[in-house]
Amino acid sequence: MKILVLAQDYPSEANRYAMNFVHTRNLEYKHNNLEVNVLSFDATSSYNYDGINILTEEEVVKNKLYSTSDIVISHAPNIRNHIRFLKKYIEKISHLVMFFHGHEVMNMNKYYPKPFSFMPSSKQNKYVQYIYDYFKLLTIKKFIIKLIKQNKIQMVFVSNWMRDICIENTGLDRQAVMKNSTVIPNSMNKVFLEKTYVPNQGKKGDFITIRPLDNPKYGVDIVVSLAEKHPHLTFDIYGKGNLFKYLDQPNNVRVYDEFLKPDELAEKLKGYSCAIMPTRLDAQGVMMCEIASYGMPVITSDLPICKEMLRDFPNVWFFNNEALDISLDNVLNEIDLVDDPQIKEKFSLKKTTLKEIELFNKLNKLT
């Protein structure tokens, strides 16, 4: 089977973070003998990354990959590129699968946390954002309605929460969405499923956090507040950003400006007793799920999406972002590392990527 994947951006040697959740899937598709080509709208020239071909829009159009592919997949479809491209070539596309991950079907002013007030930022006019979101949501709604009528679309949501938010924000008919969609969580990097956390190997500290520093939705400021409440414990933060140019860094907090590949991260985690992964907004929280699946104790925010993903994990604790009334000493004392194979199951390949491939095969048989 031949598939064409649309993504706004894609990992490269210069930027390994870019939409890595798409790349993780594509590697597994390739491993399962699917022919994968990626259209990266941000790409200025074609390149290969980990054996995956990433092409410019010009190259895709030149080779008519939209019509020669059995399935076209659109990840986080924006109206500037994805919808524009799909509208132009939809009549020549056999099957379209749209994956929804977050902002593309959300009213940003309503859901996204405000930028840190103490950091300089390019202030986005709320009214401009409202107008854009209104047009965005209306455009996507009309596009989806048209394709549902043509029986030409399947939608994939990474969580039930994400599907509910999409319906609420777009005003799409719930019954129509439920009939033409499925919920499949983002897949995990293999290392977190194939290996298991072993604590305190080459002990570096008590708590580890892996987060972009400057985006308030990832709650690095929450980690700092917890560190201030527990001065006798150590907190290591891995991530890039300028937050600590404007926020005081407690003596028990160390910051590492590093990018860690999955294998490197799995090894790094063994040097810590617990991961703290707060969030103010997530459609799933992939890294949080990876660390929990690895078997490491994880502390995260008491939000509906975190509970949906991890409520059955015995190694996960939830805390209130606002109250921060958690005793980290108690958590460390209560940690019981039970080797439970069940924690590998929820985000296993069988329940994530292989389920996606099953959907593609089903659609392809309808051709």
PyMOL commands that set and color helices and strands:
alter all, ss='L'
color gray80, all
select helices_A, chain A and resi 20-31+57-62+65-68+79-92+103-105+108-111+126-149+160-170+174-179+191-194+216-218+220-229+243-245+262-269+286-294+304-310+328-334+341-344+349-351+353-365
alter helices_A, ss='H'
color red, helices_A
select strands_A, chain A and resi 2-7+35-40+47-49+52-55+71-75+96-100+153-157+181-183+205-210+235-238+253-256+272-277+298-301+316-319
alter strands_A, ss='S'
color yellow, strands_A
deselect
rebuild
show_as cartoon
